[in-house]
Structures are given as structure tokens and as C-alpha cells.
């Protein structure tokens, strides 16, 4: 049985074919005027205790840290991004990520949350590991001109800011606006309802200060991304709009797709990307495209059948250990359930991409 499970673990492969974002630029936008920004909560390994996921619904092989890391790195490399904004980057993943993305990408800033920030979530987990937002940038296209972290709550939630100038022939382009990006994960849950309102105020103020200090021939443009832990239309979301920002999907006239799947209910959006409404109106920044991986089930029939074999064996063993029944007794009681374990819950589809969130990649032109 151990050897059988090991072989099945190896079958969690990286060969799935996923949808991809649009990279077509408008005629009035050159490559050196464009910037592609990826936003992704990659789910820190400290949150992936298999016992927190029901064996009949979630394929626990997909929680394997090495498997997820390799899938995430592959997706980042293939995304053709210029700026990568990640949340929940665990500290022991930081150097491996840097190594895997080098030499194309350089580290702009890493801002691990303070340990007490996670204190209300830790009773379920044995070991705390520092994690927080990290920003990488394509070093042959951008110069990093500024970076800082902001403590947005008394408990130590950290949001990072970074500014970049476009590069051409290894020189700064002063005729193209610089970019100021915010990256973070806001307070979780209902208890964070009022905290998130103060967080967005601090982030907005920090963005405006950094923007004012980016001096060249053009006014710097703000791109505010992250995991906001709120829903479209809720108070935190409405507050961001009141500060003068617009969701890139609203600008494109498209509903914000779901991107969070760690729920037994309906998947929904918690991650967003915003730009200043005034910049959109003036034409100094244009949203060309924004894409969320839809987390569709892209397994081949053969891959699905392999998963079914594993699911049956795995869940029967789980029930035998928990209920003290033999396989025949279990099959007679819940045979239909066991025979139809396809691991097709949306969270499985998301985990096949590496996380309980799917990534967003947006393409902007700067004028």
C-alpha cells in the first residue's frame, strides 16, 4: 500500500494545460511602456496541515509542499510578468524562490508579518513560520527606485510598497511614468472588519507619499494589489473606491472572477488589483488585460481515473482507521460515495495550480 501511494503521489504531475493571459499590446504602446503585474496568494505551507482538509473531498497529495512549490515556480516563470506580488510567502521559501526565479527576477522587498499577527489563527497549527508579502521584479526591464514596509495593525500586519522606473539600454526612461505598487494581505475574518478600514487608509497614504517622491517627466502611476480578505461591495472594498481607485475588471467591464477556493461553499473573490481612477480618466495608464486562472478541471480522463483509484484507496483506509470497519462493511454502507470520489471540488482544481487562490496577471500601458 505504501509503494502504491508513493506511485500515485508521483502522478500529481505538472503537465496540465491551463488558460493563459493576453499579451497583445495596443498599437500606441511599446514593450518599454508596458508592465505586467502578477498578484497571487500562494498559501504558506504552515496552513496546509492535511488533517484540516476532508479526505473525501480534497486530494491531500496536492498539499505536498515540494509539489506546490514546483507548480508555483513553473507558473511564475511562464506568466511573462514584469512585477510579481506574492502573499503568504513563508520565510523558508524565500531563498528557494529567489534562486528559482534568478537571474530574470530580483527581490524588491520582503515584509514578513509579526508573529503576534497570526496569534488568533495559530491554535490549529503546531509551528509558526514567518510569512508575508514579497515583491520580485524583472531586472532587465525595471529599476527599483524605492521600497518600504508599513505596519498596518497593532498586531503587526505588514504591507509592502515598491517603486520602479522603466529601463531602456540600461538607462532610466524619464519619458515613461514610474510605477508604485502596494502588496499585502489585509486582516482576516469578521473580526477584522473595522481593522481593514484603517489598513486601507494607511496604505493609501503610503502610496501617495511614495508616488510624490518619484520625480521624472511623468507622474508616477499606482497599482494596488493583494489579498484584501473582503468581497466586492463590502465596506472595505467601497472604502478603496472612495479613496479614488478602480478595480481593473470594472475598467474592462468584466465581473471580478472568483479567485479563492478554500471554502466548501461557492468560490469567491478576495484578491484584487486597483489603479487610480484619475489616471484612467487622463489616459496616463491603460488597463489592457487582466486575467484570473479560472481553476477549471483540466485533467485528462486518464489522470482523473488515477485520482479516482487513489481516492478510493485513501478514503477506505481513512474510514477503516476511524470507524474500525473492514472494507466490505464500509462498501456496503457508503459504497456509492467511495465509488464516486473524483476529487473535482474547485479547491482541488486550484491546488493543482499550487494554492487555494489562483493568480491574477494584469497588463498595463503607461503614457
N, C-alpha and C positions, 0 to 999 in steps of 0.2 A: 504493500500500500504506500509506503514512504517513497519508493522508487517511482511508482505510478504518479504520485502527486508531484514529484520533482519534474518528471517529464511534462506534466500538464502545466507546471509553472513556466517552463521554458516556452510554452505555446502562447504565452501572453506576449505577442510579438509587436514590433514597431512598424509593420508593413501596411497598416491601414491607410487608405487613401481618403484624405479629408478635403473639404471645401477650402478655397483659398481667397484672400482679398484681391481687390482690383488694384493694379499698379499703373494703369493708363493715366498719363498726365495730360492736362489741357494744353492746347497749342501755345498759350501765353505763359506757360510755366516750364522752366528748365529743371533739370535734375538738381542743380545747385540752389534752386529756390524752393525745393520740396523737402518735407520732413515727414517721415513715417514713425509714428509713435505707437508702441505696443504697451498695453496695460493688462496685468494678469496677477491675480492672487493664486500663488502656486501651492498653497496648503502645506504649512510646516509639518514635517514628519511627526512632531510631538502630538499632533491631533489625529494620528492615524492608527490608534490602538485598535486592532481588529475586533476586539470584543465590543466596541462601540458601534459596530455595523452588523446588521442581522444577516446571518449566514444564508438564509433562504432568499434574500433579496440582493445582497451585494457580493460580488466576486472578490473575496478578500485577497486574492493574488494581486489584484490591481493596486493594493495599498503598499506593496513592497517598495521600499524607499529607492533602491537601485533602479528598479524598473521605471518608477515615476521620474527619477532624475534624468535618465537617458531619454525618455519621451519628451520631457520639458526642454532639454538642451536641443534635441533634434528640431522641435517646433520653433524655438527661438532662432536657430540658425537659418531655417527655411522661411522665416517670416519676412525677410528682406526689410527689417526695421532699422531705423537710424537711432532711435532712443527707446530703451527698454525699461519700463517701470514695473517692478515686481513687488508684491506684498507677501508677507509671511515667509520671508527668506530666513531660514534658520542659520545660525552663525556657522555651524559645521558644514553647511552647503555653500557658504560664500566663496571660499577659496577654490573649491572644485568648479563652481560656476565661472569664476574669473578665468581659470585655466582652460575650461572647455570653450569659452567664448573668445579667448585670445587667439590671434592678435587683432581680430577685427573690431573687438569692443574693449573699451576701457571702463573702469569703475569711476563713476562720478561721485557717488555718495552712498553710504550705508547708514541707516539710523535705527538700530535695534531699540525696541520699546524697553522701558524699565521693567524689572521683574514684577513689581507690585501691580503693574497694569493688568497682568493676566491672573492676579490672585483669585478673582471671583470665578475663574474658569478652571482652576487647577485641581480641585478635589478629584476630578475624574482621571487625572494623569499623574503618573509617578514621578516624572522627571521634567523639570522646566529647562528649556533651551532658549537662549536669546534668539529672538527673531524680529524682523521688522522690514520696512521698505528699503529697496535698493534700486539704484538707477545706473544703467550702463548706457554708453553712447558709442556710436561708430566713429572711431578716432581719425579715419581718413577723410571724413566729411565735416566733422564738427570740432570746434574748440570748446572746452569747458571754461566759462568765464567767471562763474561764481557757484557756490554750493553752501548750504547751511541746513541744519535741522531745527525743528521747532517742537518744544514740548507743549502739547495742546491740552493736556489734562493734568490735574494734580497727581494722578496715579502714574503718569509717565508715558502716555501715548505719544509717539514720535511721528511727525510728518516731515518729509524732506523736500527742499526746494533746490533747483539747479538751473543755471542759465547757460545757454550755448550760442556761439556765433558760427555762422556758416563758413566753411573753408573752401578756398579755391587756390590751387597751386601752392598749398601750404601757407596761404595768407588769409587773413580775415577779410570777408566780404562786407564792406560797410554800406553797400547799396541794397542789402537784403536784411530785413528785420531779424534781430536776435530772438531767441525763444526762451521763455521762462516756464519751467514745468514744476508742478506740485505732484507729490506721490505719497500716498498714505492709506491707512485703514482706520476709519473712524470707530468710535466706541460702539460696542455691540448691544443688541437687545433692547427691550423696552426700558430698562433702567438707564440706558444711555441716551434716551430721547432728548432730554434737555442739555446733556453734555455735548451732544453733537452740534447743537446750535452755537455754543461758544467756540467749539472747534473750528467750524467753518468761518467764524469771524476772525480768529487768529490766522488761519490760512490765507484768507482773502487779504488781510492787512500785510502779511509777509510777502505775498505775491506782488502786491502793489509797490512795496518798498524795493524789492529786488528789481522789478520792472523799471522803476525810476532811475536805478543806478546803471542800467545797461545803455550806455550812451554811444550811439553812432548816428548815421544819417537818417535812420528809420526808427520809429517807436517799436520797442520790443513787444512780442506777442505772447500771451499767456495760454498755456494748455494745462488744464487742471484735471488730473486723472486719479483713480484709485478705487478702493473698495469702500463705499460710503455707508454700507450697512443700513440703507434706507430704501424706500420704494418711491417710484415716480408719483408725484403728487403729495407725498408726505411733507411734514413741516420742514425737515432738514433740506429736502430737495427744493422745496419752494423758497427757502432762505437763500440758497445758492443762486436761484434765478433772480431774486430780489437784489442781490449784490451785482447784478449785471452780466451774468453768464448764461450761456445757452448750451443745452445738450447737443452734441454734434448730430445725433439722429433727428432731433427736431429741425435742425437746419436742413437736413437731407429730406425731411418729410417722411421719415420712416419710424414706426414704433420701436422703442428700445427693446431689443430681443432679450429673452431670459439668458442669464449667464451664471446663476448659482443653482446647483443641483443637489446640495446636501440637505434634502428635505424629502419626506415621504409624500408631501403634498405636491402642488404644482410648482415647477421651477420658475424662478422669477429673477429680476434684475436687482443687483446690489452694487455693481460696478458701472461707472460712467466716465465719460470724458466731456469736459466743458471747455468752451472758449468764450472770450468776451463778446457780448452782443454788439458793442460799438465797433469792434474790429471787423465783424462780419458785415455790418452795415456800410462801413467805409471801404470795404474791399481790400483791406491790408492783410487779411488772412482768408483763405477759402478752404472749406471742407470738401475735398474731392471724393472721399470714400471713407466709410467706417464699417468694420466687419467684425461680427462675433461668430466664432465657430458654433454652428447650431447643435452640436453634440448629437448628431444622428447616429443610429446604429449602422455602422459601415462594415460590420463583419461579413465575411463570405459565409456561404452555407456550411462549408467545412469547418470554419472557425467557430460558428455557432454550435455545431454538433459536438465539437471538442469541449466547448464550455458546458454543454448540457451533460456530458459524461462526467466532467469534473464536479458539476453542481450536485448531481445525484449522489456520487460517492462521498463528497464532502458533507452534504447535509444529512445523509443517512448516518454517517459516523457521529456527527454532532448530536443527532437525536438519540442514538444508541447510548452515548455517554450521559446525556441529560435525563433521559426517561428510563434507562435500564431495560429497554425492549430490544428484541432481536429484529433483524431486517425484515423477516416475514411479518411479524406483528406490526411493525411500522408501516410497511407497504399496504397491509390490509386496512389500516386506519386512515392514512393520508396518501395513498398511492398516487392519486391524480395530481396532488401538489408536487410531490417529488418528481413525477414524470414530466412536469412542465416547467421545471426551473431553467429558464433560458437566460437569466442574468441580463434582461433587457430593460431594467429600470433606468431612467435617464441618468442617475448618478453613475452607473456602470459606464454608460457612453461617455460621460465627462471624464471619468477616471482613466479611460483608455486614451485620453488626451493628456493625462498627467496630474489632474487636480479636480477638486469638487467645483471649481469655477472654470469657465472657458475664457480664452483670451480675446481681447479687443485690439484690433490694429486699425489705426486711422491714418489717412493720408491727407496732408495739408500742403497748400501752396502759399508762399509768403510774397507779398508785393510791397 
